[in-house]
Amino acid sequence: MTEPLLPDTSDTPANPPAPPQHWYGDVLAADGGVVRVRPIVPADADALAAFHTRLSDRTRYLRYFGPYPQISPKDMYRTTHVDYRDRVGLVAVLGTAIIGVARYELLARQGPRAAEVAFVVADEHQGRGLGSVLLEHLAGAAAENEVVAFVAEVLAENEAMITVFREAGYQLQRSRDGSEVHLEFAIDPTEALRTVRDSREAASEARSVGNLLAPRSVAVIGASPEQTRVGGAVLANLLAGGFSGPVFPVNLHRRSVRGVRAYATVSEIPDEVDLAVVAVPPAAIGAVLDDCMAKGVKGLIVLTAGFGETGAAGLAAEHDLVAAARGHGMRVVGPSALGIANTDPAVGLNATLAPVLPQRGRIGFFCQSGPLGAAILGEAAARNLGLSTFVSAGNRADVSGNDLLQYWDTAADTEVILLYLESFGNPRKFSRLARRVARGKPIVAVSSGRLAAGADMDRIVVRDLFGQAGIIQVDSISELFDCAALLACQPLPKGPRVAVVGNSAALNWLAIDAARSEGLRVHRPVTAVDRGPGARPTEHGVRGGQPLDPGTRSARAQERVERGADRAGRTWGLLGARRGGRGVDDAGSPDRTEGSVGPISQMADSAIVDGPVDLGPEATPADYREAVLAALRSDEVDAVIVVVAPPVPVPMEGFGDALRAAAAAAPGKPVLTTFVAESGIPRQLAVRTTAGAPARGSIPSYPDPERAARALARVDRYARWRDRPVSPVVRPPGIDTAAAAALVEGWLAESGGRWLTDEEAVRLLGCYGIDVVEFRAVRDAEQAVAAAEELGFPVAAKATGELWRRRPDLIGVRLDLWGPDAVRQAYTDLVEICGDPLLHVQKMATKGVGCVLRVTDDPSFGSVIQFGLSGMIIDLLGDRAYRALPLTEEEATALIDAPRAAPLLSDGPGRVGVDKAALAELAQRISALFDDIPQMRELSCDPVLAAAASAEIIYARARIGPEPSRFDTGPRRLA
């Protein structure tokens, strides 16, 4: 612009304030491309003029209601000089070009603050959902500025604009005046609006990852003929993997690499490049990035190391790399990544450094570490488990596990999701996504312990929060694949009842012990037929599980039974020794602490009610088929663990055929095996696809039955979580959010963040129906007596310092004071002990069980509530349960039952159960407080006395502070 720009009106600042930094963000368009949204600034005048010039006449007409070929200096000045409160402008930028503009301006009318809104998107970028994105971010800015409603005037023929407003999730009030439509809507985020935003975010992130995993062309920058070099290895894998599109090696010094035409730079490649794999030294990354941006590459995989993992300078370079790539519409996998793979034959992408890639399957895998990723791929291949897609994100500077969850949620070729998590970028979002995705597809995660954003997290907290989100948490790669094999090949169990069928008494009992220790219930079908020496004996002897007539039992049969009984006794004795002499539980199976058993008549008295179906070492494939089929058809059984361990080498094909036939004849229940100690999917147990890969219906095998039982137990817990109806977040009655917000805003205006006084905490909690047992602050003995008489005897007198409140010997407390003299004496004693005349006189609460409810502001998951019983021993044991807020109705109830000491809250010998419903409601009220008042930083209710008909808070502390950066609220943007 060459014409001078002059102020339009007095409310147009000549020197606008600095724009809010948190309004800058990278967002995803509907097609998965990256666009930058930021506040408009005066320096945008030239770019804005160029943007306006590129608009078609039709677009300008629809936006401005008539011809408007050029922005006047007056309008330009007013557009670019805003105060970021009553007048706000945002631009969408790709590279250096503006591709969209959105504005609102406060209306001069009575009542709540409302603003007129308008936006326009460049013709070539229309249809990418940018109008919805700009509207969402503009509404977020308006809400911060206390604007409660938007008004828009739209030409009736501008259906595209009207559709944007309608599909954004707002409740529109619509009227028409001739050729114009008047729209008005509240911008307060409703549940419907959040649902629309989440849906739009999910679709764009899934599309973004899909673009990376299914490129039409790939360039390898730093390609080398030497397979021992990074660029050579990834090029060789791409070519060998049968990628369906063209592969372009990029090498400054070669005309061809591995027989493929090479180019000196990406910009010299004559075709479009969707994906660039970067394998050059860190010093060369800048030039490569410029080249890719100029070419219009859509995605980068940076295999190069030497960035964030090297220190502050490397981290800064990493941030610059991602910012530059996103600014030009690119997403980045890495740096220090192993690469990505897609086994779909229509794609055939192996852009990794891994020497071994598993066959086609229905498991998606995400990890960070490159070396670990290679080991994971090798392990999957060794177990005969197939993958659909694989991403090793390295430093996870851009693409993260959250993006992959969005992609796999709707990917038809993926049924199971595996994650190896070393850190979280946006854990609050991860929790939200996992809850939704796990309802349809199981998520199995192994965590390295480095899970907080910049800090270690207690593994117990992670365990509880994962469980709340429905994630199957495991502790090792082996356990990860143990669960994956079961989930990918077998149906989910409908309950915890498991039958054990096998030919080895020792291994059968190992399976039973492990199943019981994991919370499974062992059931022996009433139709089961034993054939082995561990068979259920009777006074008549055994033959195929059927009693023999005593008169016809041969000496040989008698010898076999006695020999079998002796062998079973020796087996149980060995197991007892291995387990440290521990017998099994009360299910009726023999105690295995002895090395032998008694006579047959004694064994009959202790017959195995819930033991294994023992087929004996001579069991044939037909025996297995009959026994497994009987177990699967039993209404008492939800899953079957099969032990196949012949005492001598024999052909195993027949056993595999028998197990597959039994499982196929009675589908719907999972079958797991210890099949001659193999791990994964043995070829004899595989049901093949047309391409030859193991498919659903294959039977997984585990090296020992204990691992099979652990995998089954974890999957069973997940199945029960998934079967539970989705519980709503219920707000208890009697909540005054406006009053609470006014209190907090007033306190923050006076002094900023701080701990509230005891009286302030009581006032704030009272707004949410959370009552602290009534007390009075006193400063002399006579005030103490007056307070006691006002409250009513008996009362308690307490020192107010934190040192005295937390002492386990209660030296700072005097309880059950029944008269004035007792109160005076208590006051005198406590002042002498603590040296502070300020004491509390409190009404005595109903005797009960001491509990603790706390909320802390976790840097990763946001507000996390914890519950446990109070007491020094409980504190030392760390017996606390944790949940992320907000709590659903079911989660509040589960929180109270979660600690190991929770049975002390229920009826038992010598005790009456407490009102757990009152504790759950208290947790819900606390959840609502933290959900409504973002300035809440911390709350401690300790102790809470839970009695048979009440739950009373004795003492509460609360801390408030400025609202932190919210990872997962407000307008959606890339982290």
Protein Blocks (a to p, Z undefined) as FASTA:
>chain_A
ZZdcddfblmlcfbdcdddfklgccdddfkopacddddddfklmmmmmmmmmmpcfklmm
mmnopacfbacfklmmmmmmcghlmpccddddehjbcfbdcdddddddehjddddddddd
dfklgonlmmmmmmmmmmmmmmmnopabdcddddfklmmlmmmmmmnopacddddehjac
cddddfbdcfklmmmmmmmmmmmmmmmmmmmmmcfbdcdehiafblkbmklmmmmmmmmn
opabdcddddfkbcbeehiacdfbfklpmbdcfbdcddddfklmmmmmmmmmmnopabdc
dfbghilmnojklmmmmmmmmmmmmmnopacedehifbdcdfbfklopacbfbfbdcddd
fbdcddfblmlmmmmmmmmmmnopacfbdcdekjommbcfklmmmmmmmmmkbcbdcddd
fbdfblmlmmmmmmmmmmmoccddddehiabghiacdfklmmmmmmmnopacdfbfklmm
mmmmmmmmmccdfbfbdcdddfbfklmmmmmmmmmmnopacdddfkbccfbfkbccdfkb
peehiacdfklpcfklmmmmmmmmmmmmmmmmmmmmmnoopacdfeopacfkbfbdcdfk
lmmmmccfklccdebjkbcfklmmmmmmmmmmpckbcbdcdddddfbdcdfklmmmmmmm
mmmmmghiacdddeehiahjdfklpccdfkopacehiacddfbfklmmmmmmmmmmmmmm
mmpccddddddehiafklmmmmmmmmmmmnopadddfklmmmmmmmnopacddddddfbf
klmmmmmmmnopadddddfbfklmmpmnlmmbcehiabfklmmmmmmmmmmmnopabdcd
dddddddddddddddddfklopadddddedjklmmnopacdddddddfklmmmmmmmpmk
lmmmpccehiacddfklmmmmmmmmmmmmmmmmmbmbdcdddddddfkbccdfbdcdddd
dddddfkgcjdddZZ
